[in-house]
Amino acid sequence: MILALLSIPIVLFSLLAVRTKDLLHAVIFLAVASMCLAATFLALQAPDIAITEAAVNAGLSTLIYVIAIRKTGRHE
């Protein structure tokens, strides 16, 4: 039951990331989806994978994406 509840925000935020026009919003949506995935791994009793997912994908990758987006010019 908990896995079904955790899969809903993963799918929702992933779709929002694909559908949004703003790159920064897309990165934030993907970070939230990644944190929900880390919570799913934690619910599956895989804490080592959950910590790696949270640190690398939600943390480090998001930081690199935000820095890259900030260094590029925005054209509307």
Chimera marker file (.cmm) of the C-alpha trace (Angstrom):
<marker_set name="trace">
<marker id="1" x="0.000" y="0.000" z="0.000" r="1" g="1" b="0" radius="0.5"/>
<marker id="2" x="2.795" y="2.414" z="0.885" r="1" g="1" b="0" radius="0.5"/>
<marker id="3" x="4.542" y="1.696" z="-2.411" r="1" g="1" b="0" radius="0.5"/>
<marker id="4" x="1.413" y="2.633" z="-4.336" r="1" g="1" b="0" radius="0.5"/>
<marker id="5" x="1.165" y="5.883" z="-2.384" r="1" g="1" b="0" radius="0.5"/>
<marker id="6" x="4.816" y="6.688" z="-3.051" r="1" g="1" b="0" radius="0.5"/>
<marker id="7" x="4.566" y="5.915" z="-6.756" r="1" g="1" b="0" radius="0.5"/>
<marker id="8" x="1.860" y="8.546" z="-7.319" r="1" g="1" b="0" radius="0.5"/>
<marker id="9" x="4.099" y="11.572" z="-6.570" r="1" g="1" b="0" radius="0.5"/>
<marker id="10" x="6.969" y="10.020" z="-8.533" r="1" g="1" b="0" radius="0.5"/>
<marker id="11" x="4.828" y="9.804" z="-11.653" r="1" g="1" b="0" radius="0.5"/>
<marker id="12" x="3.176" y="13.174" z="-11.007" r="1" g="1" b="0" radius="0.5"/>
<marker id="13" x="6.402" y="15.129" z="-10.543" r="1" g="1" b="0" radius="0.5"/>
<marker id="14" x="8.079" y="13.345" z="-13.449" r="1" g="1" b="0" radius="0.5"/>
<marker id="15" x="5.224" y="14.339" z="-15.747" r="1" g="1" b="0" radius="0.5"/>
<marker id="16" x="5.343" y="17.889" z="-14.446" r="1" g="1" b="0" radius="0.5"/>
<marker id="17" x="9.072" y="18.010" z="-15.177" r="1" g="1" b="0" radius="0.5"/>
<marker id="18" x="8.487" y="16.917" z="-18.753" r="1" g="1" b="0" radius="0.5"/>
<marker id="19" x="5.565" y="19.271" z="-19.347" r="1" g="1" b="0" radius="0.5"/>
<marker id="20" x="6.951" y="22.487" z="-17.840" r="1" g="1" b="0" radius="0.5"/>
<marker id="21" x="8.559" y="25.169" z="-19.990" r="1" g="1" b="0" radius="0.5"/>
<marker id="22" x="10.914" y="26.486" z="-17.293" r="1" g="1" b="0" radius="0.5"/>
<marker id="23" x="14.132" y="24.494" z="-16.902" r="1" g="1" b="0" radius="0.5"/>
<marker id="24" x="14.609" y="25.418" z="-13.257" r="1" g="1" b="0" radius="0.5"/>
<marker id="25" x="11.130" y="24.177" z="-12.401" r="1" g="1" b="0" radius="0.5"/>
<marker id="26" x="11.843" y="20.951" z="-14.269" r="1" g="1" b="0" radius="0.5"/>
<marker id="27" x="14.994" y="20.367" z="-12.226" r="1" g="1" b="0" radius="0.5"/>
<marker id="28" x="13.120" y="21.007" z="-8.977" r="1" g="1" b="0" radius="0.5"/>
<marker id="29" x="10.341" y="18.614" z="-10.003" r="1" g="1" b="0" radius="0.5"/>
<marker id="30" x="12.896" y="15.936" z="-10.810" r="1" g="1" b="0" radius="0.5"/>
<marker id="31" x="14.589" y="16.464" z="-7.444" r="1" g="1" b="0" radius="0.5"/>
<marker id="32" x="11.267" y="15.960" z="-5.658" r="1" g="1" b="0" radius="0.5"/>
<marker id="33" x="10.587" y="12.829" z="-7.718" r="1" g="1" b="0" radius="0.5"/>
<marker id="34" x="14.046" y="11.568" z="-6.805" r="1" g="1" b="0" radius="0.5"/>
<marker id="35" x="13.406" y="12.134" z="-3.103" r="1" g="1" b="0" radius="0.5"/>
<marker id="36" x="10.148" y="10.198" z="-3.397" r="1" g="1" b="0" radius="0.5"/>
<marker id="37" x="12.090" y="7.410" z="-5.096" r="1" g="1" b="0" radius="0.5"/>
<marker id="38" x="14.564" y="7.450" z="-2.206" r="1" g="1" b="0" radius="0.5"/>
<marker id="39" x="11.622" y="7.122" z="0.193" r="1" g="1" b="0" radius="0.5"/>
<marker id="40" x="10.406" y="4.164" z="-1.867" r="1" g="1" b="0" radius="0.5"/>
<marker id="41" x="13.786" y="2.479" z="-1.536" r="1" g="1" b="0" radius="0.5"/>
<marker id="42" x="13.651" y="3.137" z="2.184" r="1" g="1" b="0" radius="0.5"/>
<marker id="43" x="10.197" y="1.530" z="2.365" r="1" g="1" b="0" radius="0.5"/>
<marker id="44" x="11.638" y="-1.475" z="0.535" r="1" g="1" b="0" radius="0.5"/>
<marker id="45" x="14.268" y="-1.732" z="3.295" r="1" g="1" b="0" radius="0.5"/>
<marker id="46" x="17.202" y="-0.743" z="1.115" r="1" g="1" b="0" radius="0.5"/>
<marker id="47" x="18.667" y="2.176" z="3.088" r="1" g="1" b="0" radius="0.5"/>
<marker id="48" x="22.016" y="2.156" z="1.302" r="1" g="1" b="0" radius="0.5"/>
<marker id="49" x="20.371" y="2.669" z="-2.080" r="1" g="1" b="0" radius="0.5"/>
<marker id="50" x="18.000" y="5.265" z="-0.586" r="1" g="1" b="0" radius="0.5"/>
<marker id="51" x="20.889" y="7.317" z="0.801" r="1" g="1" b="0" radius="0.5"/>
<marker id="52" x="22.772" y="7.071" z="-2.492" r="1" g="1" b="0" radius="0.5"/>
<marker id="53" x="19.677" y="8.131" z="-4.457" r="1" g="1" b="0" radius="0.5"/>
<marker id="54" x="19.064" y="11.094" z="-2.166" r="1" g="1" b="0" radius="0.5"/>
<marker id="55" x="22.670" y="12.240" z="-2.077" r="1" g="1" b="0" radius="0.5"/>
<marker id="56" x="23.704" y="11.740" z="-5.681" r="1" g="1" b="0" radius="0.5"/>
<marker id="57" x="20.575" y="12.143" z="-7.758" r="1" g="1" b="0" radius="0.5"/>
<marker id="58" x="18.530" y="14.542" z="-5.657" r="1" g="1" b="0" radius="0.5"/>
<marker id="59" x="21.476" y="16.410" z="-4.230" r="1" g="1" b="0" radius="0.5"/>
<marker id="60" x="24.526" y="16.520" z="-6.439" r="1" g="1" b="0" radius="0.5"/>
<marker id="61" x="22.837" y="16.222" z="-9.844" r="1" g="1" b="0" radius="0.5"/>
<marker id="62" x="20.299" y="18.891" z="-8.941" r="1" g="1" b="0" radius="0.5"/>
<marker id="63" x="23.073" y="21.208" z="-7.838" r="1" g="1" b="0" radius="0.5"/>
<marker id="64" x="24.988" y="20.699" z="-11.086" r="1" g="1" b="0" radius="0.5"/>
<marker id="65" x="21.847" y="21.293" z="-13.160" r="1" g="1" b="0" radius="0.5"/>
<marker id="66" x="20.983" y="24.482" z="-11.262" r="1" g="1" b="0" radius="0.5"/>
<marker id="67" x="24.517" y="25.843" z="-11.669" r="1" g="1" b="0" radius="0.5"/>
<marker id="68" x="24.447" y="25.064" z="-15.398" r="1" g="1" b="0" radius="0.5"/>
<marker id="69" x="21.038" y="26.723" z="-15.816" r="1" g="1" b="0" radius="0.5"/>
<marker id="70" x="22.157" y="29.818" z="-13.901" r="1" g="1" b="0" radius="0.5"/>
<marker id="71" x="25.259" y="30.197" z="-16.059" r="1" g="1" b="0" radius="0.5"/>
<marker id="72" x="23.283" y="30.169" z="-19.308" r="1" g="1" b="0" radius="0.5"/>
<marker id="73" x="21.273" y="33.119" z="-20.570" r="1" g="1" b="0" radius="0.5"/>
<marker id="74" x="17.500" y="33.059" z="-20.451" r="1" g="1" b="0" radius="0.5"/>
<marker id="75" x="15.590" y="33.898" z="-23.589" r="1" g="1" b="0" radius="0.5"/>
<marker id="76" x="11.830" y="34.289" z="-23.353" r="1" g="1" b="0" radius="0.5"/>
<link id1="1" id2="2" r="1" g="1" b="0" radius="0.2"/>
<link id1="2" id2="3" r="1" g="1" b="0" radius="0.2"/>
<link id1="3" id2="4" r="1" g="1" b="0" radius="0.2"/>
<link id1="4" id2="5" r="1" g="1" b="0" radius="0.2"/>
<link id1="5" id2="6" r="1" g="1" b="0" radius="0.2"/>
<link id1="6" id2="7" r="1" g="1" b="0" radius="0.2"/>
<link id1="7" id2="8" r="1" g="1" b="0" radius="0.2"/>
<link id1="8" id2="9" r="1" g="1" b="0" radius="0.2"/>
<link id1="9" id2="10" r="1" g="1" b="0" radius="0.2"/>
<link id1="10" id2="11" r="1" g="1" b="0" radius="0.2"/>
<link id1="11" id2="12" r="1" g="1" b="0" radius="0.2"/>
<link id1="12" id2="13" r="1" g="1" b="0" radius="0.2"/>
<link id1="13" id2="14" r="1" g="1" b="0" radius="0.2"/>
<link id1="14" id2="15" r="1" g="1" b="0" radius="0.2"/>
<link id1="15" id2="16" r="1" g="1" b="0" radius="0.2"/>
<link id1="16" id2="17" r="1" g="1" b="0" radius="0.2"/>
<link id1="17" id2="18" r="1" g="1" b="0" radius="0.2"/>
<link id1="18" id2="19" r="1" g="1" b="0" radius="0.2"/>
<link id1="19" id2="20" r="1" g="1" b="0" radius="0.2"/>
<link id1="20" id2="21" r="1" g="1" b="0" radius="0.2"/>
<link id1="21" id2="22" r="1" g="1" b="0" radius="0.2"/>
<link id1="22" id2="23" r="1" g="1" b="0" radius="0.2"/>
<link id1="23" id2="24" r="1" g="1" b="0" radius="0.2"/>
<link id1="24" id2="25" r="1" g="1" b="0" radius="0.2"/>
<link id1="25" id2="26" r="1" g="1" b="0" radius="0.2"/>
<link id1="26" id2="27" r="1" g="1" b="0" radius="0.2"/>
<link id1="27" id2="28" r="1" g="1" b="0" radius="0.2"/>
<link id1="28" id2="29" r="1" g="1" b="0" radius="0.2"/>
<link id1="29" id2="30" r="1" g="1" b="0" radius="0.2"/>
<link id1="30" id2="31" r="1" g="1" b="0" radius="0.2"/>
<link id1="31" id2="32" r="1" g="1" b="0" radius="0.2"/>
<link id1="32" id2="33" r="1" g="1" b="0" radius="0.2"/>
<link id1="33" id2="34" r="1" g="1" b="0" radius="0.2"/>
<link id1="34" id2="35" r="1" g="1" b="0" radius="0.2"/>
<link id1="35" id2="36" r="1" g="1" b="0" radius="0.2"/>
<link id1="36" id2="37" r="1" g="1" b="0" radius="0.2"/>
<link id1="37" id2="38" r="1" g="1" b="0" radius="0.2"/>
<link id1="38" id2="39" r="1" g="1" b="0" radius="0.2"/>
<link id1="39" id2="40" r="1" g="1" b="0" radius="0.2"/>
<link id1="40" id2="41" r="1" g="1" b="0" radius="0.2"/>
<link id1="41" id2="42" r="1" g="1" b="0" radius="0.2"/>
<link id1="42" id2="43" r="1" g="1" b="0" radius="0.2"/>
<link id1="43" id2="44" r="1" g="1" b="0" radius="0.2"/>
<link id1="44" id2="45" r="1" g="1" b="0" radius="0.2"/>
<link id1="45" id2="46" r="1" g="1" b="0" radius="0.2"/>
<link id1="46" id2="47" r="1" g="1" b="0" radius="0.2"/>
<link id1="47" id2="48" r="1" g="1" b="0" radius="0.2"/>
<link id1="48" id2="49" r="1" g="1" b="0" radius="0.2"/>
<link id1="49" id2="50" r="1" g="1" b="0" radius="0.2"/>
<link id1="50" id2="51" r="1" g="1" b="0" radius="0.2"/>
<link id1="51" id2="52" r="1" g="1" b="0" radius="0.2"/>
<link id1="52" id2="53" r="1" g="1" b="0" radius="0.2"/>
<link id1="53" id2="54" r="1" g="1" b="0" radius="0.2"/>
<link id1="54" id2="55" r="1" g="1" b="0" radius="0.2"/>
<link id1="55" id2="56" r="1" g="1" b="0" radius="0.2"/>
<link id1="56" id2="57" r="1" g="1" b="0" radius="0.2"/>
<link id1="57" id2="58" r="1" g="1" b="0" radius="0.2"/>
<link id1="58" id2="59" r="1" g="1" b="0" radius="0.2"/>
<link id1="59" id2="60" r="1" g="1" b="0" radius="0.2"/>
<link id1="60" id2="61" r="1" g="1" b="0" radius="0.2"/>
<link id1="61" id2="62" r="1" g="1" b="0" radius="0.2"/>
<link id1="62" id2="63" r="1" g="1" b="0" radius="0.2"/>
<link id1="63" id2="64" r="1" g="1" b="0" radius="0.2"/>
<link id1="64" id2="65" r="1" g="1" b="0" radius="0.2"/>
<link id1="65" id2="66" r="1" g="1" b="0" radius="0.2"/>
<link id1="66" id2="67" r="1" g="1" b="0" radius="0.2"/>
<link id1="67" id2="68" r="1" g="1" b="0" radius="0.2"/>
<link id1="68" id2="69" r="1" g="1" b="0" radius="0.2"/>
<link id1="69" id2="70" r="1" g="1" b="0" radius="0.2"/>
<link id1="70" id2="71" r="1" g="1" b="0" radius="0.2"/>
<link id1="71" id2="72" r="1" g="1" b="0" radius="0.2"/>
<link id1="72" id2="73" r="1" g="1" b="0" radius="0.2"/>
<link id1="73" id2="74" r="1" g="1" b="0" radius="0.2"/>
<link id1="74" id2="75" r="1" g="1" b="0" radius="0.2"/>
<link id1="75" id2="76" r="1" g="1" b="0" radius="0.2"/>
</marker_set>
